[in-house]
Amino acid sequence: GMSVVEDESELRTRFPAAAEEARSAFGDGRVYLERFVHNARHIEVQVVGDKHGAVVHVGERDCTLQRRHQKVVEESPAPNLPEEIRQDIRRGGVAFAEALGLDSAGTVEFIYDADRKTYAFLEFNARIQVEHPVSELVSGIDLVAAQLRVAGGEPLGFAQEDVAVTGHAVEVRITTEDPARGFTPHPGTVSVWEPPVGEGIRVDSHCEPGYVVTPYYDSLLAKVVAHGPDRDTAIDRMLAALDALRVEGVPTTREFCRFALDHADFRAGRVTTDWIAARGLPDYLESLR
């Protein structure tokens, strides 16, 4: 029952059509209106709180590069974000977590309208997320350890003024998917697995030679994370890490991730949530010809 309407004349035809689609699917034809963001970025704030009322943020992450509304690349801090927006989003994330009485780690997610330079609440994830390593690398805070401490009733152990974001971190998700076939998952057996090493490189993975990728769970093989004193250095280290990564036996997103990170649009911080479908994947497929 979702439909994008550009003007009033479209509204007159698409409103009843959306209502009928909703009625057929869910037995309820009620609809509501919300603003459509053409050039959207996905910005989220890492927060953590304890049972004693303390809540702090650990900076924000940019998770804009997505396929099928699922994240592919994450980085922290968010590039090309007006400083007043950055600080406001961080404060908003803390205020939201405080209102919930958060006593764990969580993520407050927002959609940022790059045209209007405004943002809106998207959702809240009351858990550690896949992309938490980039926040750990730029802050030096072990978020998993902090979550375990507060779960045991201990104080958080640090205040907002103790959190300092240093440098830049980028994470890519290496999954057993075939980008050339619309990121279709591909179960199979990993015959070769050699993770990269190097300055500023971190690899979180359960993978090993002989690991069997089943069709029943997420296709994620590893998170490769790079940290550097600035964004360009972090990206360059990531590109070198992806070049060094060896995984055979199943198709993966390694080559596509490398292509996307080295694309002029990503380098300039010009990507939006539909960039992969609209530009990144077509450019990648063209490069394979």
Secondary structure, DSSP 8 states (H G I E B T S, - for coil): ------SHHHHHHHHHHHHHHHHHHHS----------SSEEEEEEEEEE-TTS-EEEEEEEE---EETTEESEEEES-TT--HHHHHHHHHHHHHHHHHHT--SEEEEEEEEETTTTEEEEEEEE-S--TTHHHHHHHH---HHHHHHHHHTT------GGG----SEEEEEEEESEEGGGTSEE--EE--EEE----TTEEEEE---TT-EE-TTS--EEEEEEEEESSHHHHHHHHHHHHHH-EEESS--SHHHHHHHHTSHHHHTT---TTHIIIIIHHHHHHHH-
